[in-house]
């Protein structure tokens, strides 16, 4: 009986294999772990395929890489609540900027969750407290002053005046303005017929404009035709450069935006910039009695709380509005 049991006993000394097996196990577990870098590459590709803006993808790459480098992390499973707070505390920036960066990181982590790389959204309750200040919109008086000093006989100034008035009267973003084509302009019905391709929220919308803009757009598009012919450019953009090309070559390089900054400094005008014009559009509609839901839809917002942030109301204005209900 003893001899039969002996055949199941390995007599060779295999103690040296213990450390090798341990190393093999560790290597296998490392291969199974997802690195932050790999996750970022995959998510950026997914975002590109789904049509996310280049600027948004760039922000993801910038802030996730900064977080990874700041905290000395390699793998997703190394990310903790503590490491996120540590990253935030090291930033020598305003609370608003810190909040923007945190939102970007949390959006990345949520996409990681959707891909099955996290079991819980442990970052969900991490936040940065910010005292929100609602920015004022462009005032109609300042827009009238600007339009009065621009020479509409000059192509560039006509283009700029039309752009200012169109953003103020329809609330479109400057990025939409840059991609606006003649097919989007319906002069007979005085409508912008915008499809989702040039809108941030990807939802088509119709936006009306008045007789003044109808006339300005008509003249501008005729002038565009001559300029494109002169420089042999093949496009149908409504807003073009003096050489017939697009006014924007990137999110941060937009001729109209630069020109507005120049006018604001030169004529000492307050809040003459694309975003202020959008806010001014919203406030103007509110003052004329438009419904908040219609204003929100025109701005392309999916959340009414975002729209309310556009509607600057000082304390005196609130008091006067409330007085009507007493």
Number of C-alpha atoms within 10 A of each C-alpha: 5 6 7 8 8 10 9 8 8 8 8 6 7 8 8 8 10 10 10 11 11 11 12 12 11 12 11 11 10 12 9 9 13 14 16 20 16 12 19 20 11 14 19 19 14 13 15 14 9 9 11 14 12 14 12 14 17 11 15 22 19 14 18 21 16 15 20 20 12 16 15 11 17 16 16 19 13 13 18 12 12 10 17 19 15 14 17 20 11 10 13 9 11 9 15 14 14 19 17 13 21 23 17 19 23 20 14 20 24 19 18 20 14 11 12 10 16 15 9 10 12 14 18 12 8 12 14 16 9 12 8 8 8 14 15 20 25 24 20 14 10 17 19 11 12 19 18 11 12 15 12 17 8 9 17 19 16 20 24 20 23 23 24 22 20 23 23 26 21 21 23 23 19 22 18 15 21 22 20 19 17 16 12 16 19 14 17 7 11 16 18 21 15 21 13 11 13 18 18 14 12 13 13 13 16 14 15 12 18 14 10 10 18 20 12 18 22 13 15 20 20 11 14 23 17 12 19 19 12 11 12 12 14 11 15 19 22 25 28 24 18 15 15 22 19 19 21 20 11 10 12 11 11 16 17 25 21 12 14 21 15 14 16 16 11 9 12 12 19 15 21 24 23 25 22 21 29 24 26 26 28 28 23 20 16 15 9 8 9 13 10 16 14 13 21 19 15 17 23 20 15 12 11 13 10 12 19 16 15 22 22 17 16 10 9 9 11 10 11 10 12 10 9 7 6 5
